[in-house]
Amino acid sequence: MKQQVLVLYLASSALDADVVGWSRYDGTGRSHPTTGDSDEPPYATGLAALQDGWRLFQASQLHPPYPGHEYDTSFLKHEFFFEKFEEGR
């Protein structure tokens, strides 16, 4: 069995929030996704990924913004890691 990993960055901490960024990694070797290879996310929400058989194995901790920095930009903080296991080649 080979692991596939899907990283979804959501608009909020809710799994049914819109996907705003994503990365895919395919340990099966059947595909070779790269950053920016698609204008459309693989799923509209994290919930849609769950419904398609992806297993959620990590979500970012929720940290409140430091006072006075509520509108600073930085990393995408609502990051969710999903995995699937499939037969490799």
C-alpha positions in Angstrom: 0.0 0.0 0.0 1.3 3.5 -0.9 0.2 6.7 0.7 -1.3 9.8 -1.0 -1.3 13.1 0.9 -3.6 16.0 0.3 -3.1 19.3 2.1 -6.0 21.7 2.0 -5.9 25.3 3.3 -9.5 26.4 4.1 -11.0 29.8 4.5 -11.8 29.1 8.2 -11.3 26.3 10.7 -14.6 24.6 9.7 -14.2 21.5 7.4 -17.1 22.7 5.3 -15.3 26.0 4.5 -14.1 26.8 1.0 -10.6 25.6 -0.1 -8.3 28.5 -0.7 -5.0 26.6 -1.3 -3.9 23.0 -1.8 -1.0 20.6 -2.3 -1.0 17.0 -3.4 1.7 14.3 -3.0 1.3 10.9 -4.6 3.3 8.1 -3.1 1.9 5.6 -5.6 3.9 7.2 -8.4 0.9 7.3 -10.8 0.8 11.1 -10.8 3.3 13.9 -10.3 1.3 17.0 -9.1 3.2 20.3 -8.8 2.4 23.6 -7.3 0.2 25.7 -9.5 -0.7 22.9 -11.9 -4.4 23.6 -11.6 -6.6 26.7 -11.2 -9.3 24.6 -9.5 -8.9 22.9 -6.1 -9.3 19.1 -6.1 -12.3 19.6 -3.7 -14.4 22.6 -2.9 -14.3 21.9 0.9 -12.5 19.6 3.4 -15.8 17.8 3.9 -16.0 17.0 0.2 -12.5 15.3 0.5 -13.8 13.2 3.5 -16.8 12.2 1.5 -14.5 11.0 -1.3 -12.6 8.7 1.0 -9.7 10.9 2.2 -8.9 10.4 5.9 -8.2 13.5 8.0 -5.1 13.0 10.1 -4.0 16.5 11.1 -5.5 19.9 11.5 -3.7 23.1 12.6 -4.1 24.3 16.1 -6.3 27.4 16.5 -4.4 30.3 17.9 -6.0 33.7 18.6 -4.2 36.6 17.0 -2.0 38.7 19.2 -3.8 41.9 20.1 -3.3 44.6 17.5 -2.3 42.0 14.8 -5.8 40.7 13.9 -5.4 41.8 10.2 -1.7 40.9 9.6 -1.1 38.5 6.8 1.1 35.5 7.2 0.9 31.8 6.5 -2.4 30.1 5.8 -3.4 29.0 9.2 -6.4 26.6 8.5 -4.3 23.7 7.2 -5.7 20.2 7.0 -3.8 17.1 6.1 -5.6 14.1 4.5 -4.4 10.7 3.4 -5.5 7.8 1.2 -3.8 4.4 0.8 -3.8 2.7 -2.6 -2.0 0.0 -4.3 1.3 1.3 -5.8 2.7 0.4 -9.1 
